[in-house]
Amino acid sequence: MVYITRREYFNAAHKLYNSAWSESKNLEVFGKCSNPNWHGHNYTLYVTVKGNPNPDTGFIVNLVDVSRITKELVIDKMDHRNLNLDVDFMKNIMPSTENVAIAIWNQLEPAIKNLGSQLHCIKICETENNFVEYFG
């Protein structure tokens, strides 16, 4: 089994906030991430695909196709957007990095499968120190 990864970038704003809680409880749990005026990140997204190389091409999958699909289904919808308000596949989902990774997986997995490959991992870096890996 061989693994290949495509890296993409997007910038987005969000707020971590539970509407069932008081402002003080949200501040206690989410800290500055509950800022009522939002905050943003420069995200780095890694999409890892696995499989066996095609004997004719030597590819598991053409990374041009992985990039195109990732841009269509994820980047174009999230880049310079508010994750709480603007992203259709994030509606009613707390936009923690964990949930963002799961939502991106759900967007990409069927499309990667249609390329004849298998999605292995979504890795999303929110900051240089914080990242999430999701393996489905």
Secondary structure, DSSP 8 states (H G I E B T S, - for coil): -EEEEEEEEEEEEE----TTS-HHHHHHHHGGGG-TT-EEEEEEEEEEEEE---TTT--SS-HHHHHHHHIIIIIHHHTTEETTTT-GGGTTS---HHHHHHHHHHHHHHHHHHTT-EEEEEEEESSSS-EEEE--
